[in-house]
């Protein structure tokens, strides 16, 4: 089990509001659920929305989606869909009837009810990087396979930063733990190091059931209390083009039957796994997602579902995925329009193709994150820490991304655009007149401390002052902050009896062999 005793100092995950950087105190923004009040960017006209919808419906009616899950095939037959082997075709009227049963907004409540999140409406929530098999930090200086210790440190960052609203999948895959019991150790670490909404991988019945049980235990809930409302979620990807596999559909069915939330996110790369045209790629993505969401609504009407987008393009010279591109941004905005057309909450991502936390990493991630804002996305996966198209997790990148996330949150605060008499400030303008300045007047003195966003990683000093202070580049500043946060981390409180029950469950399941594997 994870041991945090050597790491305890004054700052940490419980308060999540300060860390030392030299002699300065870092005050991060408080925990909040940001509300995106901007009008979404909508590149499609009404005829464009209708064309993509019709394209998606024709895919479902005329081409069909392959479902490799036998239970899903039986359910589609029962619903009156056309099943031919593993191919399922479904009429648009049935699909729209089923999708119409999904809630437009819902809450997920983790073990700490103060960390409850609302998915849908105008809320936009950010999650940590999930699932890279590799890790990079400045101390190691190269790409290495992920470990449990590195995964735990990234979970500490997940808990520490208030701009991270949920703990997604493994922030790095800990390959030093055997796959049969990996989920038990990592979810145990997640339960004790964070008190935010958690995720279960739909990679086999045992893993999903184990995670749901661990979330139930950590929350001190009865089985009935756990199943009465969402307390966690799963995210699945279709196997583009036109396919849903066995374990992911199985995991979603298990989750919705116990009242938990699901996110369906096709991974469509235009030019490789989807048409080279972005409208064709979006139409394919919509068809793949709606086919699964319709199934889940048929099984449990009203179950909480989110439609995800992960539509980007490949580098046509190498075949490598590209992210944060103009095409990626437009596809995200287009999918946002379609999500609103279907009345579904939407998931996007904060992603890049860069290999280290450099300029490319930040402009591509910024493009991705702002396209999520522009599209009206409600859930943003991989918002902090993602590199190399999802193959590397980096703590420096995590910290740097949190600067962007805080800026986005500040951008959305209503006081910036308030237009009352105090904000228009005619008296202050009259007082200063044409020859003075605003630094010293009372209107400024009353407001200067909170008037503007204050960065924690960005360095606003001029070159000479920056050079005199050591000339520390951004990634190195982020590395120092990462080390400081981890060293001072305090896990959120957990009842000793609950922790003991969690430990006993993990011990028992390990003795039983955990989850079956192929190796």
N, C-alpha and C positions, 0 to 999 in steps of 0.2 A: 504494500500500500504506500501511497505517496506520503513522505514525511516532510512537513513544513517547519519543524521546530528550529532548524538552524537559520531559517530565513526571516524569522519574526523580528520586526523593528517597528518604528512608529507609523510609517505610511503603509498603505496596502489596499487590498481588494475590497475590504468592508466599506471604508469611507470613500475610496476612489476619488479623492479631490485634491491631493497634493503629492509632489515628489520633489526631492532636492536636486538642483542642478547648480553645482558650485555653491555659492552663497545665496543664490536666488531661489525663491519658492515658486514652483509651478502650480498655478491655480487653474485647473481645467474647468470646463463648463459643467454645470450640474446635470444629473440624469434628467432626461426629458424625452418625450415622444414627439419628434419634430412634425409639424404640420406644414405641408407644401401648399401655400396659398396662391402660387403662380398659375396662370392658365397654362395648360399643357401645350407643348409644341405639336401641331398636328399637320404633318406634311401631306396627308391624304385628304382629298375632297370626299364628298358623300359618295361619288361614283367610284372612287378608289377603295373606300371601305367596303362598298357593295361588291366590287370585283374580287377583292381578297376573300371576303366571306363566301362568295359563290365558288371561288376556286377551292377553298378548304372543304366546302360541302360536297363538291363534285369528287374530290379525292376520296372522301368517306363513302359516297354513294357508288362511284363507278370503279375506283381502283381498290379501295379497302386498305385496312391496316392489319398487319400480321400480329396476332396475339399468340405467344408461345405458351401461355399459361392455360392449362386445361380448365381450371375453375372459371376463368374469365370467359372461355369459349362456351361453357355450359350456361353461364349467366346471359351472354349475348343471345344464345338460342332461345332461352326462356323469355327474353325481352322481345323476340320477334325479328331480330337482325338476321342477315344472311351470312351463314357461316359455311365456308368451304375449306375444309382442312383447317389451317390456322388463319386463313384470310377471313376478315370480318368486314362486311359492308353494312352501312347503317344509313337510314333515311334522315334527311335534314330536319324534318319535323320532330322526329324522336330525339335527335341530338339536342335541338334547341329546347324542347320540353324538359329534358333532363338537366341541361346546363342552367336553365332558368330556376331550378330548385336550389342552386348553390347560394349561400349567403354572400352579400357584397362586402360584409365586414364582420369580423369576429375577434375575440380576445383569446390569448394564450397566457395562462397563469402558471409560472414556475414555482419552485419551492418557496421562494421569497415573493409574496404577493405584491410587494412594492416594485417588483421588476416585471409586472404584467405588461404585455404589449398588445396593441390594437392593430390588426392587419386589415387594411381596406380604407375606404374613404380617401382622405387627403394625407393620411399618415405616410411617412417614409422612414423606414427602419434599416439599420445597417448591421451586418454580421461580419464575423471574422473570416479569414481565409480558411478554406476547408479542402482537405484531401490530397494536397501535394505529397508525393512520395519522398521528396528531397528537401533539404534544408540548406540555407546559406546565411552566415553572418560574418561580420568583419573580422572577428577573432579567428575563426576557422579559415576564412579566405577562399573557400572553394565549395562546390556543390557536394554534399554528402547525403547518405541515406538518413531518413528521419529516425529519431529515437524517442523513447518515452519521456526522457528528461526534457528534450527540446519541445515536445508536444505540451508538456506541463507548463513550461515557461510561456509558451504562446497562449495557453489558457489563462495564465496569470495576467497577461496583457489584455486578454478578452474581458476579464473581470474588472481590471483596473480602470479601463477607459470608459467613461460614461457615454461616449458617442457610439459605442458598440452595444447594440440592444439585445442581441441573441448570440448564443454559442452554437455555431453550426457544426458541421462534421469535425473530424479530427483536423486540427489546424496544421499538423503534419502527420503523415502516416508513420507510426512508430514500428519500424520493421524489425526492431530488436525484440518484439513480443510476437510469439507465434500467432498466426492468423486465427486459430481456433479460440483463443482466449483474449485476443487483442481488444475486442470491444468491451470486455468486462473490466480490464484495467483502465482503459482510457475513459470510459464512462464513469467509473469510480472517481478518477481524478477530476473529471468535469464536475461531478456532483459536489465534491468537497472544495474545489478551487473556485467554482463559480456558483452563483445563485440565479443565473439568467436562464431564459428559455433554451432548452436543449433539443437536440436532433438525434434521430435514429437512422442508421443506414438500412435500407431495404435490400439486404444481401443475404437472405436466408431467414427462415422462420425463427430460428433460435436467437439470432441477433436482435431482431425486432422485438420479440417477446421479452428477451432479457432486458433490453433498454427500457421498455415500457414498465417492467416491474421495478427496475432501479429508480426510475423517475417517481413511480408511486411511493416507493419506500422513502426516498429522499424528501418527499413532500409530506410524509406522515399521513398518507391518505388510505382509506379503505378502497377496495376494488370498485365499489359503487361510486365513491367520490371521484376517483380517478376517471372513470368512464362518463361521468356526468357533464364534463366540459373539457375543452382542449388544455393540456398541460405540457405538450411537446408536439413535435411534428416530424414528418419524414419528407425528403425531397428525392424524386426519381427523375431519371433521364430516359427518354425513349432512345431506341437504337436506330438512329436515322440512317437511311430513309425508311419510313413506313413500318416500324416494328417496335413492339413492347416485349421485353423478355419475361422470364418466369419469376425470378425472385422479387423484382421491383413491384410488379403488379400484386404479387402475394403480400408484400410488406404493406402496401397501401390498403389493401382489403383488411388486413389485420388491424391497422391503425384506425380506419374509419369505423370499424365495428366496435372499437373501444373508445370512440368519441374523440379521437385525435386528428390533427390537421395533416393535410398532404399538399405538397407542391409538385406540380408536373411540369418539367422543364425539358423540352426537346433541345438537343445539342446539334443545331443545324449549321454547318459551315458551307456557305455559298461557294459553288465551284467544285465541291468534293462530295459532301453528304446531302446537298440540296442544290437546286438550280442555281446557276451563276447569277441570275437576276434576283435582286433583293426581294421584289414582290413575290416571286415564285418561292423563294426560301421562306419568307414569312407565311405564305399560304400553307406550305408543307408543315411548318412548325405548328401553326394553329390547328391543322387537322390532327396531327399526332397528339397534341395536348388535349383537345376536346374529346377525342375518342376515349381516352382514359377517364377524364372528368365525368363524361356522360355515364360510363360504367359505374363509377363510384356513387353518383347521385341515384342511379337505379337501385343500387344495393342499399344505400342509406340516404334517403332524400334529406337535403339540408346539411349534409356533412361539410365541414369547412375545407374548401379547396382553393388553391391559388394557381393561376396559369403563369408559367415561367417563360422567359425568352433567353436564349443563348445563341442568337443568330448573328454570326459574323461571317468573315470571308477568309479564304486561304491566300497565301502568297502564291500566285500562279507560276512563279519561277521555281519554287522549291516544294510547294505543297504544305508548307508549315502554316499553322493557324495564325491569324493576325487579329489583334484586338485594339479597341480604342480608335478604330479607323472611322472615316466619314460614313462608310457603308454600315458599320456596326451601330453608329449613333442613329442613323436614319432607321435601320431595322428595329431598334429599340423603341424609337418614337412611334413607328408604324404599329408595332405590337401593342403599345399603350393605347392607341386608338381602338384596336380590335378588342382589347381587354375591357375597355369601357363599353363597347358595343355589346359584349356578352354579359356585362354586369359582374365581372370577376375581379378580385384583387390580382395584382401582377407582381412578379418577381423579376428583377434584373440583376446585373453583376458589376463589380468594380474590378476590371481585369486589364492585363497588359501582356505583351509578348516579350518584354525586356528581360534580360538574364540577371541583372544586378540592379540595386536601387539607385539608378542614375536618372538623368534628364528624360530619356525615353520612357522609363518606367513611370515617371510622374505625369508626363503629358498624356500618355495613353490611358493611365488610370483616371486622370482628371476628366478626359473626354468621356470615359465610360461612366464615371459617377455623375457627371452633369447630364449625360443622356438619360440616366435614370431619373434625375430631377425633372428634366424636360418632358419625359414620357408619362409622368404621373405614377411611377412605380411605387409600390408599397413596401416591398421587401428587397433589399439589396444584398445579395450574397457576395462573399469574397471582397468585402469593402476595404479590408486592411490586411496586407501581408502577402499578396499574390505576386509571383514572378514566373517567367518562362512559360506563359500560357497555362499555368496551373501545375507545373511540374516542380516548382520551388516555393517554399514558404520562407520568409525572411523577417526577423524581428525588427530590423532597421526599417524595412519597407512598411511594416505594420505601424510603427510609430509615426513615420512620415505621412502615411495615409490618414492617420487620425487627425493630423493637422488639417488636411483637406476636409475631412468630415466635420470637424468643428467649424470650419469656415462656412460650409454649406448650412450647418445648423444656425449659425449666426446670421447668415444671409436671409433665413426664413423668419427671423424674429420680427414681430410687428412694429417695434419701436423705431426701426430704421425708416419705415415709410409712414410713420404717424404724421398727421398734418394739423394738429391742434395749434392754438396760439403760441404755446411754449416751443413747439417745434418750428413753426414759421419764423419765430424769434424776431419780430419787428422791433421790439424794444431794444434788444441787443444790437441789432443793425443800426438803430438810431443812436444808441450810446457810443458806438465805435466811430460811426461816420466814415468819411472818405480818407482820413489820415491816421487812424489808429490801427490796433490789431485786437484779436479776440482772445489771446492767450490769458490775459489777466482779469477779464471781466467776470462778474459773479455768475452770469449764465453759463460760462465755460467751467468755472470752478465747481459749480454744483453738479456737473455732469461728466467731467473729463475722465474719471476713473472707469466708467462703464460705457463711454460714448462709442468706442471703437473696439473691434476685435483685437485681442492681445495674443500673439502667437507664442507657442512654447518650443518650437523647433526652428522656425524661420529666424534669421538674424538680420535685423534692420539697421545695424550700424554701418557707417561708411567703410570703405576699404581699409583705410589706415587704422581705424579702431578695431576692425575685425582682425587685421594682420597683427596688431599689437597684442590682441588677446590670444594669439596662437594660430590664427588662420585655419580654424577648424571647419571642414566641409560638412554639409548637411548630414550625410549618411553617418559620419563619425559622431556628430552630436546626437543623432538618433540612437546609435549604438550605446553611447554613455547613458542616455536616459533609460534604455531598455535594461541595462545592467542595474541601474539604480532602482528602478521599479521592482525588478525581480528580487533584489537583495532586501528591499523593505516591505515585501508583500505580506499581508495578513489575510488568510482565507476568510471568507464570510462565515459567520457562526453557524454551527450545526449541532443539534442536540446529540449528546454522546450516545444515547440509546439508538438513535436513528443511524449514526455512523456505525455502531456495532452491528446493527441489522444489515446494513449495506455490506459490510465486510464479510458477514456470515453468508450472505447470498453469493457474493463473488467466490468465496472459498468453496461453497457447495457446487456451484456451476463449473468451476475449474475441475473439481474432482470428478464431475460427470462428463468431462471432456469438452465443455464449451460448445462451439458450433462446428459441424463437420467441415472439412476442407479437402481439397484435392491433393494435398501434399503434407 
